[in-house]
Amino acid sequence: MEIGIDSFAAVTKGISSETSIKELLERIVHADVSGLDVFGIGEHHRKEFLDSSPTIILAAAAALTKRIRLTSAVKVLSAADPVRVFQNFATLDLVSQGRAEMVVGRGSFTEAFPLFGLKLQDYDDLFSEKLDLLLNIFEHEIVNWSGRFRPALVNQAIYPRPLQKQMPVWLGVGGTPQSFIRAGVLGLPLMVAIIGGETHRFRPLIDLYKEAGKKAGHPPEKLKVGLHSLGYVANNMQDVIDDYYPGYAEMFTKIGKERGWPPVRREHFDAQMEPRGSMLIGSPEEVAAKIIRHSEALGGISRVTFQMDNAGLAHDKLIKSIELIGKKVIPLINI
């Protein structure tokens, strides 16, 4: 099982934007040397996150790292030109010497739609069409394609080409059954974002994905499942709660106000800490055991990524958590 980190390049309270980016790059380097497999950068267009141009951050990280794979988490494909997305990630693949990946999705925030002059009612149609074009570009150096939302391409060569013959493109999903079926039909690996509730409830959706993939003729080994969850590792559970809960409650209460959710309550947080709860939070031993339980509940997962920088944690605490994941959690999982 591959283990990694996803970051939204959150601005640390009391820290400048340039220092926040510098510290983020330091964490990616630390993940590399600590033995983690992958580091992902999200995409948002909000004041509290610095990830509006994720490929630039990933390219900077590529120049500083040696082995860790570098990916989007997720690239909001609905609001982007697939040609430029392909070119940016193909260039990243060359810069990183074949370590680039993509997780593409529709995104859970909608600020990109008015920003780029798109209609929210086209939410799914935009994504479907742009995913089709992106996969077409990966498949063909000379592209012939037409759609509703972009001018047609006629015998159009698209460069550069990535170093990898098949750069991994994962489909990032939430809880919509059609998204799971789409990934299966296309034979794309699946990255499931589970940030609340009980993880095992996603098993029927993952079964839908695998059944759709089987019906479409894709071999089982191609139908990989990844898990993206909120997580944080410290030496003991009390340290975890003391470090993580205050910033978590502040961030998710703020987001909740935008979406009509009630304020975060401590009992809600505690429920996520239970064995079947979604949060990967605790000591190395507790977190490793929970990942194994989640994998069994979901029918086997190939990758787990921790989302840690949503709770306002200080840089030194994030560095230590990354180190514990690399040095203690990973060996316990991959015995």
Phi, psi and chi 1 to 4 in degrees:
 res  aa     phi    psi   chi1   chi2   chi3   chi4
   1 MET       -  133.3 -172.6 -172.6  -58.5      -
   2 GLU   -86.3  141.9  -64.5  177.0  -40.1      -
   3 ILE  -125.8  134.6  -55.4  -65.4      -      -
   4 GLY  -150.2 -172.7      -      -      -      -
   5 ILE  -124.1  141.0  -56.0  -69.2      -      -
   6 ASP  -115.8  139.1  -72.0  -25.0      -      -
   7 SER  -131.5  144.3  171.9      -      -      -
   8 PHE  -101.6   13.4  -65.2  167.1      -      -
   9 ALA    52.8   48.9      -      -      -      -
  10 ALA   -65.3  141.5      -      -      -      -
  11 VAL   -76.9  120.6  178.9      -      -      -
  12 THR   -73.3  132.8  -53.8      -      -      -
  13 LYS   -57.2  129.4 -172.6  177.9  -66.0 -174.4
  14 GLY    82.5    2.7      -      -      -      -
  15 ILE  -117.9  140.9  -58.2  -65.0      -      -
  16 SER   -68.8  161.7   66.1      -      -      -
  17 SER   -61.4  -42.1  -65.4      -      -      -
  18 GLU   -66.8  -35.3   61.0  -92.6   30.1      -
  19 THR   -70.7  -37.4  -60.5      -      -      -
  20 SER   -61.0  -41.9  -65.9      -      -      -
  21 ILE   -66.4  -42.7  -71.7  -71.6      -      -
  22 LYS   -58.9  -44.3  175.1  178.4  176.2  -69.9
  23 GLU   -69.6  -35.3  -69.9 -179.9  -14.9      -
  24 LEU   -60.2  -45.3  171.2   59.0      -      -
  25 LEU   -62.7  -36.6  -68.9  171.7      -      -
  26 GLU   -63.1  -37.1  -70.9  173.6   -1.5      -
  27 ARG   -69.5  -36.5  -66.6 -164.7  -68.1  -85.7
  28 ILE   -64.7  -42.8  -60.1  174.5      -      -
  29 VAL   -61.2  -41.9  170.3      -      -      -
  30 HIS   -66.1  -36.5 -161.6   64.3      -      -
  31 ALA   -63.2  -38.1      -      -      -      -
  32 ASP   -62.0  -51.7 -173.8   35.7      -      -
  33 VAL   -74.1  -19.7  -60.0      -      -      -
  34 SER   -86.5   -2.5  -64.0      -      -      -
  35 GLY    94.4   10.6      -      -      -      -
  36 LEU   -72.2  156.4  -83.2   70.6      -      -
  37 ASP   -92.3  -29.5  -61.2  -66.9      -      -
  38 VAL  -152.9  147.7   60.3      -      -      -
  39 PHE  -133.2  127.9 -154.9  106.5      -      -
  40 GLY  -116.0  146.9      -      -      -      -
  41 ILE  -118.6  130.3  -59.4  -66.6      -      -
  42 GLY   -77.9 -167.8      -      -      -      -
  43 GLU  -144.0  117.8  179.8 -171.0  -16.9      -
  44 HIS  -139.4  165.0  -60.1   81.5      -      -
  45 HIS  -132.2   58.8  -57.5  -87.5      -      -
  46 ARG  -133.6  156.3  -55.7  167.9   60.9   90.2
  47 LYS   -61.5  -35.5 -175.2  176.4 -178.4  179.1
  48 GLU   -81.6   -7.1   61.3  -94.5   34.5      -
  49 PHE  -124.5  143.6  -59.3  128.1      -      -
  50 LEU  -109.4   26.1  -61.2  171.4      -      -
  51 ASP  -107.4   30.9   59.4   -9.2      -      -
  52 SER   -68.3  -22.0   63.0      -      -      -
  53 SER  -125.5   73.1  -60.8      -      -      -
  54 PRO   -62.3  -33.3   18.8  -30.7      -      -
  55 THR   -67.5  -25.9   49.0      -      -      -
  56 ILE   -68.9  -43.8  -67.3  179.0      -      -
  57 ILE   -62.7  -43.7  -61.8  173.1      -      -
  58 LEU   -65.4  -36.7  -68.3  168.7      -      -
  59 ALA   -66.9  -39.4      -      -      -      -
  60 ALA   -61.4  -41.3      -      -      -      -
  61 ALA   -66.1  -35.8      -      -      -      -
  62 ALA   -59.9  -36.4      -      -      -      -
  63 ALA   -72.7  -15.4      -      -      -      -
  64 LEU  -107.1   -8.9  -61.4  171.2      -      -
  65 THR  -119.4  169.7   55.3      -      -      -
  66 LYS  -121.5  -37.6  -64.9 -178.9  178.7  178.7
  67 ARG  -129.1  -25.5   47.7  163.2  -63.3  -80.4
  68 ILE   -67.6  140.7 -163.8  165.3      -      -
  69 ARG   -80.3  148.9  -62.3 -169.3   66.8   78.9
  70 LEU  -124.6  127.6  -58.8  165.0      -      -
  71 THR  -142.8  161.5 -175.8      -      -      -
  72 SER   -78.9  158.5   53.2      -      -      -
  73 ALA  -158.5   66.3      -      -      -      -
  74 VAL  -113.6  163.8  -59.7      -      -      -
  75 LYS   -81.2  123.3  176.8   62.7 -172.9  174.5
  76 VAL   -78.9   85.3 -176.7      -      -      -
  77 LEU   -66.3  -31.0 -171.9   60.3      -      -
  78 SER   -57.1  -31.4  -53.4      -      -      -
  79 ALA  -103.5   16.5      -      -      -      -
  80 ALA  -128.4  161.9      -      -      -      -
  81 ASP   -86.5  116.3 -179.1  -10.2      -      -
  82 PRO   -56.7  -29.6  -25.6   35.7      -      -
  83 VAL   -63.7  -47.2  173.7      -      -      -
  84 ARG   -68.9  -35.6  -68.6  -59.9  -73.3  155.4
  85 VAL   -59.9  -48.2  171.6      -      -      -
  86 PHE   -59.9  -48.1  173.5   84.9      -      -
  87 GLN   -61.0  -42.2  -69.9  174.2  -35.7      -
  88 ASN   -63.1  -44.8  -73.5  -20.1      -      -
  89 PHE   -77.5  -29.8  -82.4   87.3      -      -
  90 ALA   -64.3  -40.6      -      -      -      -
  91 THR   -65.2  -42.3  -56.9      -      -      -
  92 LEU   -58.4  -39.1  174.4   63.8      -      -
  93 ASP   -63.4  -38.6 -159.7   45.8      -      -
  94 LEU   -69.1  -44.2  -62.8  173.4      -      -
  95 VAL   -61.7  -40.2  171.4      -      -      -
  96 SER   -87.2    0.5   66.1      -      -      -
  97 GLN    60.0   46.5  -61.7 -176.4  -15.8      -
  98 GLY    89.8   28.1      -      -      -      -
  99 ARG  -112.7    9.9  -67.8 -175.5  -76.9  132.8
 100 ALA   -86.7  145.7      -      -      -      -
 101 GLU  -139.6  171.4  -61.5 -169.9    8.3      -
 102 MET  -135.0  137.4  -60.6  174.2   63.6      -
 103 VAL  -115.0  118.5 -179.1      -      -      -
 104 VAL  -111.5  147.6  -61.7      -      -      -
 105 GLY  -164.7 -173.2      -      -      -      -
 106 ARG   -93.4  -16.4  -62.8 -179.9  -65.4 -175.7
 107 GLY    81.9  148.0      -      -      -      -
 108 SER   -93.1  -14.5   62.7      -      -      -
 109 PHE  -102.7  153.7  -67.7   89.5      -      -
 110 THR  -115.1    9.6   59.4      -      -      -
 111 GLU   -65.6  -19.9   69.9  -89.2    4.8      -
 112 ALA   -68.9  -24.7      -      -      -      -
 113 PHE   -68.2  -55.1  -77.2   78.7      -      -
 114 PRO   -67.0  -31.0   21.7  -32.5      -      -
 115 LEU   -60.6  -39.0 -179.2   62.4      -      -
 116 PHE  -106.9   17.3  -63.5  110.6      -      -
 117 GLY    71.0   32.1      -      -      -      -
 118 LEU  -105.6  156.8  -57.3  168.8      -      -
 119 LYS   -97.9  129.3  -64.0  177.6 -179.0  178.4
 120 LEU   -63.8  -26.4 -161.3   54.6      -      -
 121 GLN   -68.9  -13.8   58.8  -97.8   38.7      -
 122 ASP   -94.5   14.1  -66.0  -33.2      -      -
 123 TYR   -44.7  -55.8 -174.5   74.7      -      -
 124 ASP   -79.9  -38.9 -169.3   63.2      -      -
 125 ASP   -63.2  -39.7  -70.1  -16.9      -      -
 126 LEU   -58.8  -47.5  -81.9  164.0      -      -
 127 PHE   -65.1  -45.7 -178.2   73.3      -      -
 128 SER   -59.4  -45.7  -63.0      -      -      -
 129 GLU   -67.1  -43.3  178.7  174.7  -58.8      -
 130 LYS   -72.2  -32.0  -67.5 -173.4  177.3 -171.6
 131 LEU   -65.4  -41.6  178.5   61.1      -      -
 132 ASP   -58.8  -44.0  176.5   65.9      -      -
 133 LEU   -67.3  -43.8  175.1   53.8      -      -
 134 LEU   -58.5  -46.7 -179.8   67.7      -      -
 135 LEU   -66.4  -33.0  -63.1  177.5      -      -
 136 ASN   -63.2  -41.5 -169.2  -49.1      -      -
 137 ILE   -66.7  -39.0  -62.9  169.1      -      -
 138 PHE   -62.4  -35.1  -89.3  104.1      -      -
 139 GLU   -80.6  -30.9 -171.4   70.8   22.9      -
 140 HIS  -130.7  132.5  -56.3  102.3      -      -
 141 GLU   -73.4  -35.3 -170.3  169.1  -30.4      -
 142 ILE  -107.0  119.6  -51.4  -63.5      -      -
 143 VAL  -110.3  133.5  174.7      -      -      -
 144 ASN  -122.9  118.2  -73.4  -80.5      -      -
 145 TRP  -159.3  148.3  178.4   93.2      -      -
 146 SER  -145.5  152.8   64.0      -      -      -
 147 GLY  -159.3 -171.3      -      -      -      -
 148 ARG   -85.1  -34.6  -73.5  175.6   53.6 -156.3
 149 PHE  -104.6    3.1  -59.5  105.3      -      -
 150 ARG  -150.0  147.1 -170.6 -160.0 -173.3  -76.3
 151 PRO   -57.3  148.5  -25.2   34.3      -      -
 152 ALA   -66.2  156.0      -      -      -      -
 153 LEU  -113.4  124.8  -62.7  170.5      -      -
 154 VAL  -123.7  114.1  179.5      -      -      -
 155 ASN    47.1   44.5  -68.0  -30.6      -      -
 156 GLN   -97.8  119.0 -179.3   64.2   58.3      -
 157 ALA   -79.3  138.1      -      -      -      -
 158 ILE  -126.6  121.9  -61.9  177.9      -      -
 159 TYR  -134.3  160.8  -59.4  107.4      -      -
 160 PRO   -78.9  167.4   33.1  -36.1      -      -
 161 ARG   -95.5  145.8  -52.1  -55.3  -64.8 -178.9
 162 PRO   -68.7  159.9   23.3  -31.3      -      -
 163 LEU   -67.8  -43.7  177.5   61.3      -      -
 164 GLN   -70.2  137.3  -61.9  174.4   85.8      -
 165 LYS   -65.7  -33.3  -69.6 -172.4 -179.9  -60.9
 166 GLN  -134.8   87.9  -71.1 -171.3  -40.6      -
 167 MET   -65.4  128.7 -177.8 -164.8  -62.4      -
 168 PRO   -62.8  130.8  -23.9   35.2      -      -
 169 VAL  -123.0  109.1  178.0      -      -      -
 170 TRP   -93.7  151.2  -61.6   64.5      -      -
 171 LEU  -102.7  117.6 -165.5   62.8      -      -
 172 GLY   -84.5  129.2      -      -      -      -
 173 VAL  -133.4  158.9  -60.1      -      -      -
 174 GLY  -106.3 -102.1      -      -      -      -
 175 GLY  -129.7   19.4      -      -      -      -
 176 THR   -89.1  118.6  -53.4      -      -      -
 177 PRO   -53.1  -39.6  -27.7   35.7      -      -
 178 GLN   -61.9  -32.3 -172.4   56.3   41.9      -
 179 SER   -66.7  -38.8  -64.3      -      -      -
 180 PHE   -66.9  -42.4  -73.3   77.8      -      -
 181 ILE   -64.3  -42.0  -66.4  170.1      -      -
 182 ARG   -58.7  -45.4  172.3  162.5   44.9 -152.3
 183 ALA   -61.4  -39.5      -      -      -      -
 184 GLY   -66.8  -45.3      -      -      -      -
 185 VAL   -59.2  -39.6  169.7      -      -      -
 186 LEU   -81.8  -11.9  -66.0  171.9      -      -
 187 GLY    71.5   30.1      -      -      -      -
 188 LEU   -94.8  144.0  -63.1  176.7      -      -
 189 PRO   -63.2  149.9   20.0  -29.7      -      -
 190 LEU  -111.7  127.3 -172.6   72.7      -      -
 191 MET  -112.6  112.7  179.7   56.6   70.5      -
 192 VAL   -99.8  120.5 -172.2      -      -      -
 193 ALA   -88.8  114.8      -      -      -      -
 194 ILE  -122.5  103.3  -54.6  178.7      -      -
 195 ILE  -115.5   12.1   60.4  172.2      -      -
 196 GLY  -170.4  163.7      -      -      -      -
 197 GLY    78.4 -159.2      -      -      -      -
 198 GLU  -106.2  130.1  -64.7 -176.4  -25.2      -
 199 THR   -61.6  -35.5  -59.5      -      -      -
 200 HIS   -63.9  -18.7   73.3  -83.2      -      -
 201 ARG   -68.2  -12.3   66.7 -170.0  172.6   91.5
 202 PHE   -85.4   -5.2  -79.5   79.0      -      -
 203 ARG   -58.0  -44.8  177.7   62.2 -177.1  -92.6
 204 PRO   -60.5  -34.3  -25.0   35.6      -      -
 205 LEU   -69.9  -39.4  -66.3  170.7      -      -
 206 ILE   -67.2  -36.6  -70.4  172.8      -      -
 207 ASP   -62.9  -38.9  -71.3  -16.0      -      -
 208 LEU   -58.3  -45.3  -91.3  179.9      -      -
 209 TYR   -58.2  -48.9  160.3   68.8      -      -
 210 LYS   -68.4  -36.8  -68.1 -178.3  177.0  178.2
 211 GLU   -67.4  -41.0 -177.8   61.5   28.0      -
 212 ALA   -64.2  -40.0      -      -      -      -
 213 GLY   -64.9  -40.4      -      -      -      -
 214 LYS   -63.9  -44.5 -179.5 -180.0  178.2 -178.6
 215 LYS   -64.2  -30.4  -73.6 -178.2  178.2  178.4
 216 ALA   -81.8   -3.4      -      -      -      -
 217 GLY    91.3   14.6      -      -      -      -
 218 HIS   -87.2  137.3  -59.3  -64.8      -      -
 219 PRO   -67.0  150.1   23.8  -32.0      -      -
 220 PRO   -56.0  -35.8  -24.2   33.3      -      -
 221 GLU   -67.9  -17.4   60.3  -89.2   15.8      -
 222 LYS   -81.2  -20.6 -169.1  176.2 -178.5 -179.5
 223 LEU   -93.3   72.7  -57.7  172.7      -      -
 224 LYS   -82.4  149.9  -62.8  179.6  179.5  179.7
 225 VAL  -123.9  128.0  176.9      -      -      -
 226 GLY  -114.9  159.1      -      -      -      -
 227 LEU  -128.1  123.5  176.1   64.0      -      -
 228 HIS  -108.8  119.7  162.7   99.4      -      -
 229 SER  -139.4  155.1  -66.2      -      -      -
 230 LEU   -65.5  136.8  -56.0  178.7      -      -
 231 GLY  -160.3  158.3      -      -      -      -
 232 TYR  -166.4  135.7  177.1   62.0      -      -
 233 VAL  -121.8  131.2 -178.7      -      -      -
 234 ALA  -138.1 -177.8      -      -      -      -
 235 ASN   -67.0  -31.9  -72.5  -44.0      -      -
 236 ASN  -150.3  164.7   58.9   72.5      -      -
 237 MET   -62.6  -37.9 -175.9   62.4   79.9      -
 238 GLN   -65.2  -39.8 -167.6   56.9   51.8      -
 239 ASP   -61.2  -40.1  -75.3  -12.6      -      -
 240 VAL   -61.0  -49.3  167.8      -      -      -
 241 ILE   -63.3  -45.5  -66.1  171.0      -      -
 242 ASP   -61.7  -39.3  -68.2  -15.9      -      -
 243 ASP   -74.7  -44.5  -69.6  -14.2      -      -
 244 TYR   -92.0  -41.4 -165.8   84.9      -      -
 245 TYR   -61.2  -45.5  177.9   70.6      -      -
 246 PRO   -57.9  -47.5  -25.8   36.0      -      -
 247 GLY   -69.5  -36.6      -      -      -      -
 248 TYR   -60.4  -47.6  163.9   84.1      -      -
 249 ALA   -62.5  -40.8      -      -      -      -
 250 GLU   -64.8  -47.6  179.4 -178.9   -6.6      -
 251 MET   -64.7  -47.6  173.1   65.1   77.3      -
 252 PHE   -78.3  -22.5  -81.3   87.2      -      -
 253 THR   -68.9  -39.8  -64.7      -      -      -
 254 LYS   -63.5  -48.1  178.0 -178.7  177.8 -178.4
 255 ILE   -63.8  -38.1  -67.0  172.3      -      -
 256 GLY   -60.9  -35.3      -      -      -      -
 257 LYS   -62.1  -35.3  -74.2 -178.8  179.5  178.5
 258 GLU   -70.3  -28.4  -61.1  175.8    7.4      -
 259 ARG  -109.1    2.9  -58.2 -172.4  179.0 -168.3
 260 GLY    80.1   21.7      -      -      -      -
 261 TRP   -88.4  154.9  -59.7  -16.6      -      -
 262 PRO   -72.8  160.9   25.9  -33.7      -      -
 263 PRO   -59.7  151.2  -20.3   30.8      -      -
 264 VAL   -66.2  132.5  171.7      -      -      -
 265 ARG  -114.0  152.6  -61.2 -168.7  -53.9  -87.7
 266 ARG   -60.8  -35.2  178.7   57.3 -171.0  -90.1
 267 GLU   -66.4  -30.8   55.4  -96.3   34.1      -
 268 HIS   -65.1  -44.9  169.9   81.2      -      -
 269 PHE   -60.9  -45.9  176.6   79.4      -      -
 270 ASP   -61.3  -35.3  -70.6  -17.2      -      -
 271 ALA   -63.9  -34.6      -      -      -      -
 272 GLN   -70.4  -17.9  -55.3  -52.9  -54.2      -
 273 MET   -84.7  -12.5  -51.7  -83.7  -78.8      -
 274 GLU   -64.6  161.0  -65.5  -65.4  -34.4      -
 275 PRO   -51.9  -34.9  -29.1   35.8      -      -
 276 ARG   -97.0   -1.7  -62.7 -157.1  -60.5 -178.7
 277 GLY   -70.8  158.4      -      -      -      -
 278 SER   -77.0  -26.5   63.8      -      -      -
 279 MET   -71.2  133.7  -74.5 -171.9 -178.8      -
 280 LEU   -96.7   75.3  -59.6  175.4      -      -
 281 ILE  -128.7  132.2  -69.6  178.0      -      -
 282 GLY   151.1 -161.7      -      -      -      -
 283 SER   -74.6  166.1   68.9      -      -      -
 284 PRO   -54.4  -40.9  -27.8   36.0      -      -
 285 GLU   -67.9  -41.8  -65.9   76.2   16.9      -
 286 GLU   -65.7  -42.3  -70.1  165.9  -33.5      -
 287 VAL   -69.3  -41.7  169.1      -      -      -
 288 ALA   -61.1  -43.4      -      -      -      -
 289 ALA   -63.7  -37.0      -      -      -      -
 290 LYS   -69.5  -40.0 -162.7  168.2 -168.0  178.7
 291 ILE   -60.9  -43.1  -70.6  172.5      -      -
 292 ILE   -63.3  -41.6  -67.9  169.1      -      -
 293 ARG   -63.2  -43.1  -76.3 -163.3  -60.7  -87.4
 294 HIS   -60.8  -42.5  -75.7  -12.1      -      -
 295 SER   -61.8  -43.5 -178.7      -      -      -
 296 GLU   -64.8  -40.7  -68.2  170.8   -9.8      -
 297 ALA   -66.5  -30.8      -      -      -      -
 298 LEU   -96.8    3.3  -64.2  176.3      -      -
 299 GLY    85.5   18.3      -      -      -      -
 300 GLY   102.9  122.6      -      -      -      -
 301 ILE  -122.5  149.6   53.2 -179.7      -      -
 302 SER   -98.7  -22.3  -59.8      -      -      -
 303 ARG  -149.9  142.8  175.6  178.7  -71.2 -177.3
 304 VAL  -129.9  131.3  172.3      -      -      -
 305 THR  -122.2  136.6   57.6      -      -      -
 306 PHE   -93.3  130.8  -69.2   74.1      -      -
 307 GLN  -102.8  106.7 -142.4  -66.0   52.5      -
 308 MET  -111.6  -21.5  -68.8 -165.7  -63.0      -
 309 ASP   -94.8   29.2   64.5   -1.6      -      -
 310 ASN  -100.9    5.6   60.8  -27.3      -      -
 311 ALA  -120.2   15.7      -      -      -      -
 312 GLY    66.6   25.0      -      -      -      -
 313 LEU   -70.4  143.1  -67.3  162.6      -      -
 314 ALA   -67.1  152.6      -      -      -      -
 315 HIS   -54.7  -44.3  176.5   58.4      -      -
 316 ASP   -65.3  -32.4   62.5  -31.5      -      -
 317 LYS   -72.0  -38.1  -67.0 -174.9 -178.4  -64.9
 318 LEU   -65.4  -40.7  -68.1  170.8      -      -
 319 ILE   -59.6  -45.4  -74.5  -75.6      -      -
 320 LYS   -65.1  -39.9 -178.7   60.2  177.8  176.6
 321 SER   -63.6  -43.5 -173.2      -      -      -
 322 ILE   -58.8  -42.1  -70.9  168.6      -      -
 323 GLU   -63.3  -42.6 -174.0  173.3  -47.6      -
 324 LEU   -64.8  -37.9  -72.4  170.9      -      -
 325 ILE   -62.1  -45.7  -68.4  168.9      -      -
 326 GLY   -70.2  -42.4      -      -      -      -
 327 LYS   -89.6  -23.6  -57.9  -56.7 -178.9 -174.2
 328 LYS  -122.0  -45.7  -66.9 -168.4  174.7 -177.7
 329 VAL   -68.1  -50.1  174.8      -      -      -
 330 ILE   -59.0  -46.0  -70.1  176.0      -      -
 331 PRO   -61.5  -31.7  -26.4   36.5      -      -
 332 LEU   -71.7  -31.5  -70.5  169.3      -      -
 333 ILE   -79.5  -43.6  -66.5  170.1      -      -
 334 ASN  -102.1   53.2  -66.1  -36.5      -      -
 335 ILE   -71.1      -  -65.1  175.0      -      -
